[in-house]
């Protein structure tokens, strides 16, 4: 599993930071953001053998955005309670 905060250099030679990772329906997904261009982000399926594959299915993207939003909101709420 790729952990939040890990920096990855992808095939395009750009560095991406892992914003979050989740398991959905038994599949690992990561939310990546370019470390220098915050408008460059992607959601990828992650397999330890095959690596990362960008998600392109619109319905799955909607589901992932919803799940990552929940995850990130709970982190922010937890930080504000400290």
C-alpha positions in Angstrom: 0.0 0.0 0.0 1.2 3.5 -0.7 0.9 5.7 2.3 -0.3 9.3 2.7 2.6 11.8 2.2 4.7 9.5 0.1 6.4 11.2 -2.9 6.3 9.2 -6.2 8.0 10.0 -9.5 5.8 8.7 -12.3 6.7 7.8 -15.9 6.2 11.4 -17.0 9.2 12.3 -14.7 6.9 14.5 -12.5 6.8 14.1 -8.7 3.4 13.4 -7.1 2.5 13.4 -3.4 0.0 10.8 -2.1 -2.9 12.8 -0.6 -4.7 9.7 0.5 -5.2 6.0 -0.1 -8.3 3.8 0.3 -9.5 0.3 -0.3 -12.8 0.2 -2.1 -14.4 -3.1 -3.1 -11.1 -4.8 -2.4 -9.1 -2.6 -4.7 -6.4 -0.1 -3.5 -6.8 3.4 -4.9 -4.6 6.5 -4.3 -5.2 10.2 -4.8 -2.1 11.8 -6.2 -1.2 15.5 -6.6 1.7 17.0 -8.5 4.1 18.5 -6.0 4.6 21.7 -7.9 1.4 22.1 -9.9 -1.7 21.6 -7.6 -4.0 21.6 -10.6 -2.3 18.3 -11.8 -3.9 15.5 -9.8 -5.2 12.0 -10.5 -6.9 9.0 -8.9 -5.1 5.7 -9.6 -5.7 2.1 -9.0 -2.7 0.6 -7.2 -1.5 -3.0 -7.5 1.8 -4.1 -5.9 2.7 -6.2 -8.9 1.4 -4.1 -11.8 1.8 -0.6 -10.3 -0.4 2.4 -10.8 -3.1 2.9 -13.4 -5.0 6.1 -13.7 -8.8 5.7 -13.2 -10.7 7.0 -16.2 -14.2 5.6 -15.6 -16.5 8.6 -14.8 -18.7 6.7 -12.4 -15.8 5.3 -10.5 -14.2 8.7 -10.4 -17.3 10.2 -8.8 -17.3 7.4 -6.2 -13.6 7.9 -5.4 -14.0 11.6 -5.1 -16.8 11.1 -2.6 -14.8 8.6 -0.6 -11.6 10.6 -0.6 -13.6 13.7 0.4 -15.0 11.8 3.4 -11.6 10.6 4.4 -10.0 14.1 4.1 -12.9 15.8 5.9 -12.5 13.4 8.9 -8.8 14.2 9.0 -9.4 17.9 9.0 -12.1 17.6 11.6 -9.8 15.5 13.8 -7.1 18.2 13.6 -9.5 21.0 14.5 -10.5 19.1 17.6 -7.0 19.0 19.0 
